[in-house]
Amino acid sequence: MKRKIVCRCEDVSEEEIISAIDEGCTDLEELRRKLRIGMGACQGRTCIPIVVRILARKTGKKIEEIPFPTSRPPVVPVKLGSLASDEDEI
């Protein structure tokens, strides 16, 4: 049987999501922490809506009752060169 990949960035399957829900994960934030769903390059644009539908189906909640994660951009933009530099900046 083929794996149904839900989160392509983190290679998470539908079976893994269902298993985590069966083990006690009851909300999206718990699933994100356990499986890293939505933490890849697309930041959940593809997988989060699918995961919400699976979570609603498995828990009996309505989709509207499941809060979507908030985006958390950096507080202060950082230049990529600053992260790679060996020099101390003041």
N, C-alpha and C positions, 0 to 999 in steps of 0.2 A: 504494500500500500504506500502511495506517495505521501510525503509530508506536505501539508498545506501551510506554506509560509505566510504569516501575517505581517511580521515586521522584517522586511528584507535587509534593512541596515544592520540589525542585531541578530538576524537569522533565528527568529523565534517563530515556532509553529503554533497552529491552532491547538494541537494536542497539549503542548506545554502550557498554554494559557488556561485551558480547561483543567488541567492537572493542578495548576496553582490555585485556581478558584476552588476546586474540590478540597485542597489542603487548607483553605481558610482565608485566602485573599478575597476581600469583599468589596474593594473599591479600586479605582484606576490607579491611585497613587501607590497602593501596596503592590499592584502588578508592575508598575514602572520600576519600583525599587528592587523587586525580586528578579524581574526578567529583562530590565533595561529597555522596555518598550518605549519608543518615542525619543530615545536619547541618541539616535544615530544622526547621520548627515541630513535626513529630511525633517528631523525634529518632530516626527509624529504626524506629518501632514497626510501620509498614506495609511498608517496602521491604527492610529488612535480611534478614528470612527469605526473601524472594524472591531477593535477590541471592546469598545463601548457596546456594540451590538451583541457580542458574545457575552459580556458581563451582564447585560440586561437579561438576556435569554436564560443564563445559568442561575441568576439570583432572583429572578422574578420582578426586578425593578423595571420601571419605565425608563426609556433612554433619557428623557428630560430630567430624571431624578439623579442621573450620574453626572457629576461636575467634570467638565473638561479641564485639563491642566492649564495653568496660566503660563505665559511665556515669561522668561526671566532674562532679559538682555543684560549685558554688563552695565554696572552703574556708571563706570567711567570707561570710555573706549580705550583700548590698549593697542598700540602699534605692534604688528607682528615682529618687527625688528627688535623691539624692546624685550620681547620674550626670549629671543635667540641670542641677544648680545651678552658678552662677558663683562662689559663695562658697567660700573655702577652709575646710575643716574640720580640726581638730586632734584 
